[in-house]
Amino acid sequence: MLQLDYGDRRPLYEQIKEKIKTLIISGVLKPNERIPSVRELAQLLTVNPNTIQKAYKDLEAEGFIYSVRAKGSFVAHLDRSSNYHRREELRRQLEKIVAEMLYLNEPIEQLIETIYAVKRKGGLLDD
């Protein structure tokens, strides 16, 4: 399911968080699907359970997962209204990236094609 890169400079919890987000975004993990418990994933990856707990806490704060007491953690259903603040944060990041790419003379057509390619890669485009 997940493999960590111990050569990566990012903290392990960030790697775990990003890999789970990728699985959710790509559709590998479906809404309301149970994800491994903190203990299960910690044993699988041989990391401290606190590391998994931090990743899960961040994922829950970002709206990617939700927890049910005594049942576990599950993939959250996409809800535009509950993700407003996260979408605004990402939009600001995207604006900075686009501004820098334009400064570096990246053609706007290439930026648009990149967005479509990302959408196609995620299986979200209907063409």
Backbone atoms as SQL, in Angstrom:
CREATE TABLE atoms (id INTEGER PRIMARY KEY, chain TEXT, resi INTEGER, resn TEXT, atom TEXT, x REAL, y REAL, z REAL);
INSERT INTO atoms VALUES
  (1, 'A', 1, 'MET', 'N', 0.827, -1.202, 0.000),
  (2, 'A', 1, 'MET', 'CA', 0.000, 0.000, 0.000),
  (3, 'A', 1, 'MET', 'C', 0.865, 1.257, 0.000),
  (4, 'A', 2, 'LEU', 'N', 1.735, 1.392, 0.988),
  (5, 'A', 2, 'LEU', 'CA', 2.596, 2.566, 1.083),
  (6, 'A', 2, 'LEU', 'C', 4.038, 2.135, 1.255),
  (7, 'A', 3, 'GLN', 'N', 4.928, 2.878, 0.625),
  (8, 'A', 3, 'GLN', 'CA', 6.351, 2.662, 0.847),
  (9, 'A', 3, 'GLN', 'C', 6.975, 4.002, 1.171),
  (10, 'A', 4, 'LEU', 'N', 7.789, 4.018, 2.201),
  (11, 'A', 4, 'LEU', 'CA', 8.446, 5.241, 2.622),
  (12, 'A', 4, 'LEU', 'C', 9.825, 5.334, 2.007),
  (13, 'A', 5, 'ASP', 'N', 10.254, 6.550, 1.746),
  (14, 'A', 5, 'ASP', 'CA', 11.582, 6.810, 1.208),
  (15, 'A', 5, 'ASP', 'C', 12.415, 7.411, 2.335),
  (16, 'A', 6, 'TYR', 'N', 13.271, 6.580, 2.920),
  (17, 'A', 6, 'TYR', 'CA', 14.064, 7.047, 4.051),
  (18, 'A', 6, 'TYR', 'C', 15.155, 8.020, 3.628),
  (19, 'A', 7, 'GLY', 'N', 15.373, 8.173, 2.339),
  (20, 'A', 7, 'GLY', 'CA', 16.311, 9.164, 1.828),
  (21, 'A', 7, 'GLY', 'C', 15.668, 10.527, 1.635),
  (22, 'A', 8, 'ASP', 'N', 14.342, 10.557, 1.666),
  (23, 'A', 8, 'ASP', 'CA', 13.581, 11.799, 1.521),
  (24, 'A', 8, 'ASP', 'C', 13.805, 12.659, 2.762),
  (25, 'A', 9, 'ARG', 'N', 14.015, 13.931, 2.569),
  (26, 'A', 9, 'ARG', 'CA', 14.276, 14.838, 3.688),
  (27, 'A', 9, 'ARG', 'C', 13.008, 15.196, 4.464),
  (28, 'A', 10, 'ARG', 'N', 11.854, 14.958, 3.851),
  (29, 'A', 10, 'ARG', 'CA', 10.598, 15.281, 4.536),
  (30, 'A', 10, 'ARG', 'C', 10.369, 14.320, 5.700),
  (31, 'A', 11, 'PRO', 'N', 9.703, 14.800, 6.750),
  (32, 'A', 11, 'PRO', 'CA', 9.367, 13.904, 7.863),
  (33, 'A', 11, 'PRO', 'C', 8.497, 12.746, 7.376),
  (34, 'A', 12, 'LEU', 'N', 8.599, 11.619, 8.062),
  (35, 'A', 12, 'LEU', 'CA', 7.839, 10.429, 7.670),
  (36, 'A', 12, 'LEU', 'C', 6.341, 10.692, 7.667),
  (37, 'A', 13, 'TYR', 'N', 5.832, 11.449, 8.651),
  (38, 'A', 13, 'TYR', 'CA', 4.390, 11.694, 8.691),
  (39, 'A', 13, 'TYR', 'C', 3.921, 12.442, 7.451),
  (40, 'A', 14, 'GLU', 'N', 4.760, 13.343, 6.920),
  (41, 'A', 14, 'GLU', 'CA', 4.388, 14.069, 5.702),
  (42, 'A', 14, 'GLU', 'C', 4.362, 13.126, 4.503),
  (43, 'A', 15, 'GLN', 'N', 5.332, 12.224, 4.431),
  (44, 'A', 15, 'GLN', 'CA', 5.344, 11.250, 3.341),
  (45, 'A', 15, 'GLN', 'C', 4.089, 10.374, 3.397),
  (46, 'A', 16, 'ILE', 'N', 3.747, 9.915, 4.598),
  (47, 'A', 16, 'ILE', 'CA', 2.567, 9.065, 4.775),
  (48, 'A', 16, 'ILE', 'C', 1.309, 9.833, 4.370),
  (49, 'A', 17, 'LYS', 'N', 1.208, 11.067, 4.843),
  (50, 'A', 17, 'LYS', 'CA', 0.057, 11.901, 4.519),
  (51, 'A', 17, 'LYS', 'C', -0.075, 12.090, 3.009),
  (52, 'A', 18, 'GLU', 'N', 1.017, 12.430, 2.342),
  (53, 'A', 18, 'GLU', 'CA', 0.977, 12.667, 0.899),
  (54, 'A', 18, 'GLU', 'C', 0.641, 11.399, 0.124),
  (55, 'A', 19, 'LYS', 'N', 1.160, 10.263, 0.555),
  (56, 'A', 19, 'LYS', 'CA', 0.876, 9.008, -0.148),
  (57, 'A', 19, 'LYS', 'C', -0.590, 8.608, 0.013),
  (58, 'A', 20, 'ILE', 'N', -1.155, 8.821, 1.193),
  (59, 'A', 20, 'ILE', 'CA', -2.577, 8.510, 1.390),
  (60, 'A', 20, 'ILE', 'C', -3.432, 9.478, 0.580),
  (61, 'A', 21, 'LYS', 'N', -3.065, 10.750, 0.562),
  (62, 'A', 21, 'LYS', 'CA', -3.799, 11.723, -0.249),
  (63, 'A', 21, 'LYS', 'C', -3.780, 11.309, -1.725),
  (64, 'A', 22, 'THR', 'N', -2.626, 10.868, -2.207),
  (65, 'A', 22, 'THR', 'CA', -2.502, 10.435, -3.597),
  (66, 'A', 22, 'THR', 'C', -3.420, 9.252, -3.876),
  (67, 'A', 23, 'LEU', 'N', -3.483, 8.304, -2.943),
  (68, 'A', 23, 'LEU', 'CA', -4.362, 7.146, -3.123),
  (69, 'A', 23, 'LEU', 'C', -5.827, 7.571, -3.156),
  (70, 'A', 24, 'ILE', 'N', -6.177, 8.569, -2.364),
  (71, 'A', 24, 'ILE', 'CA', -7.560, 9.059, -2.336),
  (72, 'A', 24, 'ILE', 'C', -7.865, 9.823, -3.620),
  (73, 'A', 25, 'ILE', 'N', -6.987, 10.744, -3.983),
  (74, 'A', 25, 'ILE', 'CA', -7.207, 11.578, -5.163),
  (75, 'A', 25, 'ILE', 'C', -7.274, 10.729, -6.436),
  (76, 'A', 26, 'SER', 'N', -6.434, 9.707, -6.513),
  (77, 'A', 26, 'SER', 'CA', -6.408, 8.864, -7.709),
  (78, 'A', 26, 'SER', 'C', -7.559, 7.861, -7.749),
  (79, 'A', 27, 'GLY', 'N', -8.320, 7.760, -6.669),
  (80, 'A', 27, 'GLY', 'CA', -9.468, 6.860, -6.654),
  (81, 'A', 27, 'GLY', 'C', -9.163, 5.452, -6.198),
  (82, 'A', 28, 'VAL', 'N', -7.916, 5.195, -5.806),
  (83, 'A', 28, 'VAL', 'CA', -7.569, 3.870, -5.293),
  (84, 'A', 28, 'VAL', 'C', -8.336, 3.619, -3.994),
  (85, 'A', 29, 'LEU', 'N', -8.384, 4.637, -3.150),
  (86, 'A', 29, 'LEU', 'CA', -9.193, 4.572, -1.928),
  (87, 'A', 29, 'LEU', 'C', -10.496, 5.319, -2.191),
  (88, 'A', 30, 'LYS', 'N', -11.598, 4.663, -1.951),
  (89, 'A', 30, 'LYS', 'CA', -12.926, 5.207, -2.256),
  (90, 'A', 30, 'LYS', 'C', -13.569, 5.842, -1.022),
  (91, 'A', 31, 'PRO', 'N', -14.515, 6.770, -1.234),
  (92, 'A', 31, 'PRO', 'CA', -15.229, 7.361, -0.105),
  (93, 'A', 31, 'PRO', 'C', -15.849, 6.293, 0.799),
  (94, 'A', 32, 'ASN', 'N', -15.742, 6.533, 2.081),
  (95, 'A', 32, 'ASN', 'CA', -16.252, 5.659, 3.144),
  (96, 'A', 32, 'ASN', 'C', -15.496, 4.339, 3.276),
  (97, 'A', 33, 'GLU', 'N', -14.414, 4.172, 2.529),
  (98, 'A', 33, 'GLU', 'CA', -13.590, 2.973, 2.666),
  (99, 'A', 33, 'GLU', 'C', -12.717, 3.116, 3.911),
  (100, 'A', 34, 'ARG', 'N', -12.637, 2.047, 4.671),
  (101, 'A', 34, 'ARG', 'CA', -11.822, 2.060, 5.886),
  (102, 'A', 34, 'ARG', 'C', -10.351, 2.008, 5.498),
  (103, 'A', 35, 'ILE', 'N', -9.549, 2.822, 6.171),
  (104, 'A', 35, 'ILE', 'CA', -8.107, 2.772, 5.972),
  (105, 'A', 35, 'ILE', 'C', -7.501, 2.054, 7.174),
  (106, 'A', 36, 'PRO', 'N', -6.270, 1.559, 7.052),
  (107, 'A', 36, 'PRO', 'CA', -5.679, 0.816, 8.170),
  (108, 'A', 36, 'PRO', 'C', -5.660, 1.646, 9.455),
  (109, 'A', 37, 'SER', 'N', -5.811, 0.967, 10.568),
  (110, 'A', 37, 'SER', 'CA', -5.744, 1.660, 11.851),
  (111, 'A', 37, 'SER', 'C', -4.332, 2.182, 12.063),
  (112, 'A', 38, 'VAL', 'N', -4.194, 3.079, 13.014),
  (113, 'A', 38, 'VAL', 'CA', -2.877, 3.617, 13.342),
  (114, 'A', 38, 'VAL', 'C', -1.927, 2.475, 13.674),
  (115, 'A', 39, 'ARG', 'N', -2.371, 1.564, 14.486),
  (116, 'A', 39, 'ARG', 'CA', -1.526, 0.441, 14.908),
  (117, 'A', 39, 'ARG', 'C', -1.166, -0.448, 13.717),
  (118, 'A', 40, 'GLU', 'N', -2.153, -0.769, 12.875),
  (119, 'A', 40, 'GLU', 'CA', -1.904, -1.621, 11.713),
  (120, 'A', 40, 'GLU', 'C', -0.868, -1.002, 10.774),
  (121, 'A', 41, 'LEU', 'N', -1.052, 0.281, 10.472),
  (122, 'A', 41, 'LEU', 'CA', -0.143, 0.936, 9.536),
  (123, 'A', 41, 'LEU', 'C', 1.246, 1.113, 10.158),
  (124, 'A', 42, 'ALA', 'N', 1.287, 1.395, 11.453),
  (125, 'A', 42, 'ALA', 'CA', 2.580, 1.529, 12.131),
  (126, 'A', 42, 'ALA', 'C', 3.353, 0.216, 12.062),
  (127, 'A', 43, 'GLN', 'N', 2.675, -0.893, 12.260),
  (128, 'A', 43, 'GLN', 'CA', 3.333, -2.195, 12.175),
  (129, 'A', 43, 'GLN', 'C', 3.764, -2.500, 10.749),
  (130, 'A', 44, 'LEU', 'N', 2.898, -2.192, 9.788),
  (131, 'A', 44, 'LEU', 'CA', 3.204, -2.451, 8.382),
  (132, 'A', 44, 'LEU', 'C', 4.436, -1.666, 7.921),
  (133, 'A', 45, 'LEU', 'N', 4.512, -0.400, 8.342),
  (134, 'A', 45, 'LEU', 'CA', 5.614, 0.466, 7.905),
  (135, 'A', 45, 'LEU', 'C', 6.781, 0.469, 8.887),
  (136, 'A', 46, 'THR', 'N', 6.621, -0.216, 9.989),
  (137, 'A', 46, 'THR', 'CA', 7.607, -0.242, 11.077),
  (138, 'A', 46, 'THR', 'C', 8.042, 1.167, 11.490),
  (139, 'A', 47, 'VAL', 'N', 7.030, 1.975, 11.811),
  (140, 'A', 47, 'VAL', 'CA', 7.274, 3.317, 12.335),
  (141, 'A', 47, 'VAL', 'C', 6.485, 3.480, 13.632),
  (142, 'A', 48, 'ASN', 'N', 6.820, 4.506, 14.362),
  (143, 'A', 48, 'ASN', 'CA', 6.143, 4.805, 15.616),
  (144, 'A', 48, 'ASN', 'C', 4.675, 5.141, 15.345),
  (145, 'A', 49, 'PRO', 'N', 3.743, 4.597, 16.135),
  (146, 'A', 49, 'PRO', 'CA', 2.324, 4.921, 15.943),
  (147, 'A', 49, 'PRO', 'C', 2.021, 6.420, 16.016),
  (148, 'A', 50, 'ASN', 'N', 2.818, 7.169, 16.780),
  (149, 'A', 50, 'ASN', 'CA', 2.605, 8.619, 16.855),
  (150, 'A', 50, 'ASN', 'C', 2.817, 9.286, 15.499),
  (151, 'A', 51, 'THR', 'N', 3.698, 8.721, 14.699),
  (152, 'A', 51, 'THR', 'CA', 3.943, 9.239, 13.345),
  (153, 'A', 51, 'THR', 'C', 2.691, 9.067, 12.481),
  (154, 'A', 52, 'ILE', 'N', 2.079, 7.897, 12.567),
  (155, 'A', 52, 'ILE', 'CA', 0.850, 7.629, 11.811),
  (156, 'A', 52, 'ILE', 'C', -0.276, 8.521, 12.332),
  (157, 'A', 53, 'GLN', 'N', -0.353, 8.646, 13.652),
  (158, 'A', 53, 'GLN', 'CA', -1.405, 9.465, 14.257),
  (159, 'A', 53, 'GLN', 'C', -1.332, 10.907, 13.776),
  (160, 'A', 54, 'LYS', 'N', -0.113, 11.451, 13.670),
  (161, 'A', 54, 'LYS', 'CA', 0.045, 12.830, 13.189),
  (162, 'A', 54, 'LYS', 'C', -0.410, 12.948, 11.736),
  (163, 'A', 55, 'ALA', 'N', -0.041, 11.978, 10.911),
  (164, 'A', 55, 'ALA', 'CA', -0.471, 12.004, 9.505),
  (165, 'A', 55, 'ALA', 'C', -1.991, 11.942, 9.419),
  (166, 'A', 56, 'TYR', 'N', -2.618, 11.051, 10.192),
  (167, 'A', 56, 'TYR', 'CA', -4.073, 10.912, 10.176),
  (168, 'A', 56, 'TYR', 'C', -4.753, 12.178, 10.693),
  (169, 'A', 57, 'LYS', 'N', -4.173, 12.782, 11.709),
  (170, 'A', 57, 'LYS', 'CA', -4.736, 14.027, 12.256),
  (171, 'A', 57, 'LYS', 'C', -4.742, 15.125, 11.191),
  (172, 'A', 58, 'ASP', 'N', -3.624, 15.249, 10.463),
  (173, 'A', 58, 'ASP', 'CA', -3.539, 16.240, 9.388),
  (174, 'A', 58, 'ASP', 'C', -4.524, 15.932, 8.262),
  (175, 'A', 59, 'LEU', 'N', -4.619, 14.665, 7.889),
  (176, 'A', 59, 'LEU', 'CA', -5.554, 14.267, 6.830),
  (177, 'A', 59, 'LEU', 'C', -6.996, 14.566, 7.230),
  (178, 'A', 60, 'GLU', 'N', -7.298, 14.363, 8.487),
  (179, 'A', 60, 'GLU', 'CA', -8.653, 14.650, 8.963),
  (180, 'A', 60, 'GLU', 'C', -8.903, 16.156, 8.960),
  (181, 'A', 61, 'ALA', 'N', -7.912, 16.933, 9.392),
  (182, 'A', 61, 'ALA', 'CA', -8.049, 18.394, 9.400),
  (183, 'A', 61, 'ALA', 'C', -8.235, 18.942, 7.985),
  (184, 'A', 62, 'GLU', 'N', -7.632, 18.276, 7.001),
  (185, 'A', 62, 'GLU', 'CA', -7.746, 18.711, 5.607),
  (186, 'A', 62, 'GLU', 'C', -8.983, 18.144, 4.915),
  (187, 'A', 63, 'GLY', 'N', -9.740, 17.311, 5.617),
  (188, 'A', 63, 'GLY', 'CA', -10.984, 16.792, 5.064),
  (189, 'A', 63, 'GLY', 'C', -10.851, 15.552, 4.208),
  (190, 'A', 64, 'PHE', 'N', -9.707, 14.895, 4.227),
  (191, 'A', 64, 'PHE', 'CA', -9.513, 13.698, 3.412),
  (192, 'A', 64, 'PHE', 'C', -10.028, 12.434, 4.084),
  (193, 'A', 65, 'ILE', 'N', -9.989, 12.405, 5.413),
  (194, 'A', 65, 'ILE', 'CA', -10.482, 11.241, 6.146),
  (195, 'A', 65, 'ILE', 'C', -11.341, 11.706, 7.315),
  (196, 'A', 66, 'TYR', 'N', -12.084, 10.781, 7.873),
  (197, 'A', 66, 'TYR', 'CA', -12.830, 11.051, 9.105),
  (198, 'A', 66, 'TYR', 'C', -12.709, 9.825, 9.992),
  (199, 'A', 67, 'SER', 'N', -12.883, 10.042, 11.286),
  (200, 'A', 67, 'SER', 'CA', -12.751, 8.949, 12.253),
  (201, 'A', 67, 'SER', 'C', -14.091, 8.668, 12.902),
  (202, 'A', 68, 'VAL', 'N', -14.321, 7.398, 13.165),
  (203, 'A', 68, 'VAL', 'CA', -15.499, 6.962, 13.903),
  (204, 'A', 68, 'VAL', 'C', -14.977, 6.226, 15.134),
  (205, 'A', 69, 'ARG', 'N', -15.371, 6.701, 16.282),
  (206, 'A', 69, 'ARG', 'CA', -14.886, 6.115, 17.532),
  (207, 'A', 69, 'ARG', 'C', -15.145, 4.606, 17.554),
  (208, 'A', 70, 'ALA', 'N', -14.118, 3.868, 17.897),
  (209, 'A', 70, 'ALA', 'CA', -14.145, 2.405, 18.014),
  (210, 'A', 70, 'ALA', 'C', -14.363, 1.687, 16.679),
  (211, 'A', 71, 'LYS', 'N', -14.385, 2.425, 15.574),
  (212, 'A', 71, 'LYS', 'CA', -14.554, 1.802, 14.254),
  (213, 'A', 71, 'LYS', 'C', -13.330, 2.008, 13.378),
  (214, 'A', 72, 'GLY', 'N', -12.665, 3.150, 13.502),
  (215, 'A', 72, 'GLY', 'CA', -11.483, 3.418, 12.698),
  (216, 'A', 72, 'GLY', 'C', -11.586, 4.695, 11.892),
  (217, 'A', 73, 'SER', 'N', -10.705, 4.812, 10.926),
  (218, 'A', 73, 'SER', 'CA', -10.659, 5.979, 10.047),
  (219, 'A', 73, 'SER', 'C', -11.104, 5.566, 8.652),
  (220, 'A', 74, 'PHE', 'N', -11.796, 6.487, 7.984),
  (221, 'A', 74, 'PHE', 'CA', -12.392, 6.218, 6.690),
  (222, 'A', 74, 'PHE', 'C', -12.123, 7.378, 5.743),
  (223, 'A', 75, 'VAL', 'N', -12.154, 7.090, 4.446),
  (224, 'A', 75, 'VAL', 'CA', -11.998, 8.118, 3.428),
  (225, 'A', 75, 'VAL', 'C', -13.255, 8.977, 3.427),
  (226, 'A', 76, 'ALA', 'N', -13.052, 10.283, 3.488),
  (227, 'A', 76, 'ALA', 'CA', -14.179, 11.220, 3.523),
  (228, 'A', 76, 'ALA', 'C', -14.799, 11.362, 2.141),
  (229, 'A', 77, 'HIS', 'N', -16.087, 11.614, 2.134),
  (230, 'A', 77, 'HIS', 'CA', -16.811, 11.906, 0.900),
  (231, 'A', 77, 'HIS', 'C', -16.526, 13.355, 0.524),
  (232, 'A', 78, 'LEU', 'N', -16.314, 13.618, -0.749),
  (233, 'A', 78, 'LEU', 'CA', -16.020, 14.972, -1.204),
  (234, 'A', 78, 'LEU', 'C', -17.212, 15.872, -0.935),
  (235, 'A', 79, 'ASP', 'N', -16.949, 16.938, -0.210),
  (236, 'A', 79, 'ASP', 'CA', -17.996, 17.904, 0.137),
  (237, 'A', 79, 'ASP', 'C', -17.417, 19.297, -0.070),
  (238, 'A', 80, 'ARG', 'N', -17.854, 19.953, -1.140),
  (239, 'A', 80, 'ARG', 'CA', -17.296, 21.263, -1.493),
  (240, 'A', 80, 'ARG', 'C', -17.365, 22.261, -0.352),
  (241, 'A', 81, 'SER', 'N', -18.465, 22.302, 0.373),
  (242, 'A', 81, 'SER', 'CA', -18.626, 23.323, 1.411),
  (243, 'A', 81, 'SER', 'C', -17.667, 23.115, 2.572),
  (244, 'A', 82, 'SER', 'N', -17.395, 21.881, 2.934),
  (245, 'A', 82, 'SER', 'CA', -16.520, 21.639, 4.077),
  (246, 'A', 82, 'SER', 'C', -15.046, 21.837, 3.727),
  (247, 'A', 83, 'ASN', 'N', -14.717, 21.907, 2.447),
  (248, 'A', 83, 'ASN', 'CA', -13.329, 22.064, 2.021),
  (249, 'A', 83, 'ASN', 'C', -13.000, 23.477, 1.559),
  (250, 'A', 84, 'TYR', 'N', -13.865, 24.426, 1.876),
  (251, 'A', 84, 'TYR', 'CA', -13.692, 25.794, 1.382),
  (252, 'A', 84, 'TYR', 'C', -12.327, 26.367, 1.758),
  (253, 'A', 85, 'HIS', 'N', -11.942, 26.286, 3.016),
  (254, 'A', 85, 'HIS', 'CA', -10.685, 26.887, 3.465),
  (255, 'A', 85, 'HIS', 'C', -9.476, 26.209, 2.825),
  (256, 'A', 86, 'ARG', 'N', -9.529, 24.900, 2.691),
  (257, 'A', 86, 'ARG', 'CA', -8.430, 24.175, 2.061),
  (258, 'A', 86, 'ARG', 'C', -8.322, 24.552, 0.586),
  (259, 'A', 87, 'ARG', 'N', -9.455, 24.667, -0.086),
  (260, 'A', 87, 'ARG', 'CA', -9.431, 25.049, -1.500),
  (261, 'A', 87, 'ARG', 'C', -8.872, 26.455, -1.668),
  (262, 'A', 88, 'GLU', 'N', -9.213, 27.365, -0.764),
  (263, 'A', 88, 'GLU', 'CA', -8.688, 28.733, -0.838),
  (264, 'A', 88, 'GLU', 'C', -7.173, 28.746, -0.617),
  (265, 'A', 89, 'GLU', 'N', -6.717, 27.950, 0.310),
  (266, 'A', 89, 'GLU', 'CA', -5.274, 27.847, 0.574),
  (267, 'A', 89, 'GLU', 'C', -4.549, 27.311, -0.658),
  (268, 'A', 90, 'LEU', 'N', -5.090, 26.263, -1.257),
  (269, 'A', 90, 'LEU', 'CA', -4.481, 25.687, -2.461),
  (270, 'A', 90, 'LEU', 'C', -4.535, 26.649, -3.637),
  (271, 'A', 91, 'ARG', 'N', -5.613, 27.408, -3.748),
  (272, 'A', 91, 'ARG', 'CA', -5.732, 28.392, -4.835),
  (273, 'A', 91, 'ARG', 'C', -4.632, 29.446, -4.701),
  (274, 'A', 92, 'ARG', 'N', -4.363, 29.903, -3.473),
  (275, 'A', 92, 'ARG', 'CA', -3.289, 30.887, -3.258),
  (276, 'A', 92, 'ARG', 'C', -1.933, 30.290, -3.645),
  (277, 'A', 93, 'GLN', 'N', -1.712, 29.032, -3.292),
  (278, 'A', 93, 'GLN', 'CA', -0.460, 28.373, -3.669),
  (279, 'A', 93, 'GLN', 'C', -0.343, 28.262, -5.185),
  (280, 'A', 94, 'LEU', 'N', -1.447, 27.905, -5.823),
  (281, 'A', 94, 'LEU', 'CA', -1.457, 27.776, -7.281),
  (282, 'A', 94, 'LEU', 'C', -1.163, 29.120, -7.947),
  (283, 'A', 95, 'GLU', 'N', -1.738, 30.195, -7.425),
  (284, 'A', 95, 'GLU', 'CA', -1.481, 31.524, -7.984),
  (285, 'A', 95, 'GLU', 'C', 0.006, 31.860, -7.922),
  (286, 'A', 96, 'LYS', 'N', 0.648, 31.534, -6.804),
  (287, 'A', 96, 'LYS', 'CA', 2.087, 31.800, -6.677),
  (288, 'A', 96, 'LYS', 'C', 2.882, 30.970, -7.683),
  (289, 'A', 97, 'ILE', 'N', 2.503, 29.711, -7.829),
  (290, 'A', 97, 'ILE', 'CA', 3.212, 28.828, -8.765),
  (291, 'A', 97, 'ILE', 'C', 3.028, 29.316, -10.197),
  (292, 'A', 98, 'VAL', 'N', 1.803, 29.664, -10.563),
  (293, 'A', 98, 'VAL', 'CA', 1.536, 30.145, -11.923),
  (294, 'A', 98, 'VAL', 'C', 2.306, 31.436, -12.179),
  (295, 'A', 99, 'ALA', 'N', 2.307, 32.345, -11.217),
  (296, 'A', 99, 'ALA', 'CA', 3.036, 33.603, -11.383),
  (297, 'A', 99, 'ALA', 'C', 4.520, 33.340, -11.623),
  (298, 'A', 100, 'GLU', 'N', 5.089, 32.409, -10.871),
  (299, 'A', 100, 'GLU', 'CA', 6.508, 32.091, -11.048),
  (300, 'A', 100, 'GLU', 'C', 6.765, 31.433, -12.398),
  (301, 'A', 101, 'MET', 'N', 5.868, 30.509, -12.797),
  (302, 'A', 101, 'MET', 'CA', 6.028, 29.855, -14.097),
  (303, 'A', 101, 'MET', 'C', 5.955, 30.879, -15.237),
  (304, 'A', 102, 'LEU', 'N', 5.029, 31.829, -15.139),
  (305, 'A', 102, 'LEU', 'CA', 4.931, 32.861, -16.166),
  (306, 'A', 102, 'LEU', 'C', 6.178, 33.742, -16.175),
  (307, 'A', 103, 'TYR', 'N', 6.702, 34.043, -14.993),
  (308, 'A', 103, 'TYR', 'CA', 7.937, 34.814, -14.899),
  (309, 'A', 103, 'TYR', 'C', 9.083, 34.084, -15.596),
  (310, 'A', 104, 'LEU', 'N', 9.072, 32.750, -15.511),
  (311, 'A', 104, 'LEU', 'CA', 10.106, 31.930, -16.144),
  (312, 'A', 104, 'LEU', 'C', 9.793, 31.651, -17.615),
  (313, 'A', 105, 'ASN', 'N', 8.840, 32.401, -18.171),
  (314, 'A', 105, 'ASN', 'CA', 8.457, 32.337, -19.583),
  (315, 'A', 105, 'ASN', 'C', 7.805, 31.024, -20.003),
  (316, 'A', 106, 'GLU', 'N', 7.127, 30.369, -19.078),
  (317, 'A', 106, 'GLU', 'CA', 6.367, 29.168, -19.436),
  (318, 'A', 106, 'GLU', 'C', 5.128, 29.629, -20.218),
  (319, 'A', 107, 'PRO', 'N', 4.906, 29.091, -21.402),
  (320, 'A', 107, 'PRO', 'CA', 3.721, 29.496, -22.175),
  (321, 'A', 107, 'PRO', 'C', 2.438, 29.144, -21.407),
  (322, 'A', 108, 'ILE', 'N', 1.493, 30.049, -21.431),
  (323, 'A', 108, 'ILE', 'CA', 0.233, 29.835, -20.717),
  (324, 'A', 108, 'ILE', 'C', -0.474, 28.584, -21.235),
  (325, 'A', 109, 'GLU', 'N', -0.325, 28.297, -22.531),
  (326, 'A', 109, 'GLU', 'CA', -0.931, 27.095, -23.107),
  (327, 'A', 109, 'GLU', 'C', -0.375, 25.828, -22.443),
  (328, 'A', 110, 'GLN', 'N', 0.920, 25.859, -22.111),
  (329, 'A', 110, 'GLN', 'CA', 1.535, 24.710, -21.452),
  (330, 'A', 110, 'GLN', 'C', 0.993, 24.552, -20.033),
  (331, 'A', 111, 'LEU', 'N', 0.755, 25.658, -19.348),
  (332, 'A', 111, 'LEU', 'CA', 0.181, 25.591, -18.000),
  (333, 'A', 111, 'LEU', 'C', -1.225, 24.993, -18.049),
  (334, 'A', 112, 'ILE', 'N', -1.996, 25.422, -19.024),
  (335, 'A', 112, 'ILE', 'CA', -3.358, 24.899, -19.179),
  (336, 'A', 112, 'ILE', 'C', -3.316, 23.415, -19.525),
  (337, 'A', 113, 'GLU', 'N', -2.418, 23.028, -20.422),
  (338, 'A', 113, 'GLU', 'CA', -2.281, 21.614, -20.781),
  (339, 'A', 113, 'GLU', 'C', -1.863, 20.780, -19.575),
  (340, 'A', 114, 'THR', 'N', -1.029, 21.342, -18.720),
  (341, 'A', 114, 'THR', 'CA', -0.612, 20.639, -17.502),
  (342, 'A', 114, 'THR', 'C', -1.810, 20.373, -16.601),
  (343, 'A', 115, 'ILE', 'N', -2.686, 21.352, -16.472),
  (344, 'A', 115, 'ILE', 'CA', -3.894, 21.171, -15.649),
  (345, 'A', 115, 'ILE', 'C', -4.758, 20.057, -16.231),
  (346, 'A', 116, 'TYR', 'N', -4.945, 20.066, -17.550),
  (347, 'A', 116, 'TYR', 'CA', -5.741, 19.003, -18.184),
  (348, 'A', 116, 'TYR', 'C', -5.066, 17.637, -18.023),
  (349, 'A', 117, 'ALA', 'N', -3.753, 17.599, -18.135),
  (350, 'A', 117, 'ALA', 'CA', -3.029, 16.330, -17.985),
  (351, 'A', 117, 'ALA', 'C', -3.199, 15.780, -16.572),
  (352, 'A', 118, 'VAL', 'N', -3.133, 16.654, -15.584),
  (353, 'A', 118, 'VAL', 'CA', -3.335, 16.221, -14.198),
  (354, 'A', 118, 'VAL', 'C', -4.746, 15.687, -14.014),
  (355, 'A', 119, 'LYS', 'N', -5.694, 16.365, -14.601),
  (356, 'A', 119, 'LYS', 'CA', -7.090, 15.928, -14.476),
  (357, 'A', 119, 'LYS', 'C', -7.299, 14.580, -15.172),
  (358, 'A', 120, 'ARG', 'N', -6.714, 14.426, -16.368),
  (359, 'A', 120, 'ARG', 'CA', -6.818, 13.136, -17.077),
  (360, 'A', 120, 'ARG', 'C', -6.147, 12.027, -16.282),
  (361, 'A', 121, 'LYS', 'N', -4.994, 12.303, -15.739),
  (362, 'A', 121, 'LYS', 'CA', -4.253, 11.310, -14.976),
  (363, 'A', 121, 'LYS', 'C', -5.068, 10.816, -13.780),
  (364, 'A', 122, 'GLY', 'N', -5.841, 11.697, -13.192),
  (365, 'A', 122, 'GLY', 'CA', -6.673, 11.320, -12.059),
  (366, 'A', 122, 'GLY', 'C', -7.974, 10.680, -12.476),
  (367, 'A', 123, 'GLY', 'N', -8.179, 10.511, -13.783),
  (368, 'A', 123, 'GLY', 'CA', -9.401, 9.897, -14.274),
  (369, 'A', 123, 'GLY', 'C', -10.613, 10.797, -14.112),
  (370, 'A', 124, 'LEU', 'N', -10.369, 12.104, -14.048),
  (371, 'A', 124, 'LEU', 'CA', -11.466, 13.034, -13.792),
  (372, 'A', 124, 'LEU', 'C', -11.959, 13.738, -15.043),
  (373, 'A', 125, 'LEU', 'N', -11.288, 13.553, -16.154),
  (374, 'A', 125, 'LEU', 'CA', -11.661, 14.263, -17.370),
  (375, 'A', 125, 'LEU', 'C', -12.468, 13.362, -18.281),
  (376, 'A', 126, 'ASP', 'N', -13.498, 13.911, -18.872),
  (377, 'A', 126, 'ASP', 'CA', -14.409, 13.130, -19.705),
  (378, 'A', 126, 'ASP', 'C', -14.080, 13.192, -21.192),
  (379, 'A', 127, 'ASP', 'N', -12.801, 13.282, -21.584),
  (380, 'A', 127, 'ASP', 'CA', -12.527, 13.341, -23.019),
  (381, 'A', 127, 'ASP', 'C', -11.813, 12.131, -23.530);
